[in-house]
Amino acid sequence: MASQKSSGLFARYRLSNPKQSVVKNAIGILGAANIAPPALVAPSMNMSSIIVVSVAARDENKAKAFASKHGIPNTHPSYDAIINDPNIDCIYNPLPNGLHYEWTKKALDAGKHVLLEKPSTSNAEQTRELFAIAKEKNLVLLEAFHYGFHPASTFFRETLQKHIASGHPLQRVKAVMSFPNLFPLTDIRFNYNLGGGITMDCGSCTINAIRYFTGFEVESVEKAVPKIVSEDIDGRMDAVLRLKRGDNTFAEAELNVSLTNPWFSIQTYREMMPTFTAETDDKIFFYHYFTVKNKATGKTENLPKAYGEGYSTYRYQLEAFVKAVENGGKDVESIPGWVSGEDSALNMTAIDAVYKKSGMKLRK
């Protein structure tokens, strides 16, 4: 039972405009996480196809305060309660990494579609199991790599891959996502039992970006050098990946991720802006700047703007999730930026490989 009004009052309702009769999908949030407002609550407010009806937290008072602050009409006293509410169709899981597997599995077992924050789980074996359950139950399970759903990202990806396919081999890639020391070592990001470590954090995003934009997969990890901040916890990871495409072409990727850079250093200055660059035999593609540099002439050109309706990446992601739910999980491959179960498993496989190469234990 919900702790406030029954969520059934909110799970299905018609818009106030009498000329419209749009049925909404009801979604509940596991945990009062900081990512939930920008990733789910805000983009849902102007959508006619989904409504955030409730939030549950381990501390019910925290859930009530979160709901009040963000205009969520209901709370549940526990994760189990919100998952088992028959009036809720979908669950958003932004819990700490180490809780992704347990609570996503419970949500799927309860017949809920799940929007799952990255990384999907603590290791590839868990990821494969979750997507197998989702497939068996005809449920939508989506790992939330939100950036890939934006028209600008899909355009950049298509531009790069078309250039490679036209006879310009990919040579190397570099992905950087590093920040100054923002968090104490007691933060959940550095808790092994909660799936902590920088490769699980920034690393999951940068590895995904390497794979998503290039169309190559990680065949092997050639080098992985961690900065250990506590037992089996990496505060920084520098890695070299060997990439392979289906046509047996290869490239190299450099990965630099950190949450422990010193505040005042040249390294911090150079890595402050998350970057992705891809170099072919003749050009260098810069993702965040949407520019292409000709290696022979040094001339840089701007790519055409592809901002679509001007929504945030999270809004495009949520629209894709709702579309998949309403289509019964069919034809999701046609949704630009969609992250398939196989894709999520391959991303976790690459993360596992980085940890193995570094000599550290896999998350569990």
TALIN-V357290 format. One line per field, one symbol per residue. psi: psi as a letter, one per 30 degrees, with the letter a starting at -180 (. if undefined). A space follows every 50 residues. Layout:
psi->???
This chain:
psi->klfblkffffejlklfjffkikkkkkklkjkikffeeefeeeffegkgfk kjflkklejeeeeeeeeeeghkfllkfleeeeegjffkelkkjglleffe eefeeeeefggkkkjkllleafleeeeeeefeeeeeghlkjkkiieeffk eeeeeeeeeeeeeefggjkkelkkkkiklljfklfflffgjefghlkeff ceeeeeeeeeeeefglljeljekjjljkfljgkkfkkklkkkkklfghll lkkkkjkkggkkejleeeefgejklkkkkafflkkjeffhlkkkfefgkk kklkkifbgglleeeeeeeeeeeeefgggkhfffjkfkjleeeeeeeeee eeeeeeefglkll.
